[in-house]
């Protein structure tokens, strides 16, 4: 997965994408937005993984990295829809999921 621009889509588009995925009817555009969101974090993930590899060199610690699978993202969005709404009184889609991780 190549590195992507995290500003390619607006927060509104990302939230709507989360709503579509949660509704089990994602369009091709929605899947592209999610894939861009995942790819935009690839650089950070790769940098952190490289740092961990350097710090664990010479030990028996294994370091690996992978992106979440699409079905895992969809399951997390379903979980968020059951547990949380944004301050505006509606579900916040993918951004709500990400903010819960921080």
Secondary structure, DSSP 8 states (H G I E B T S, - for coil): -----TTSS-HHHHHHHHHHHHTT---HHHHHHHHHHHHHTHHHHHHHHHHHHHHTTTSS---------HHHHHHHHHHHHHH---TTSS--HHHHHHHHH-
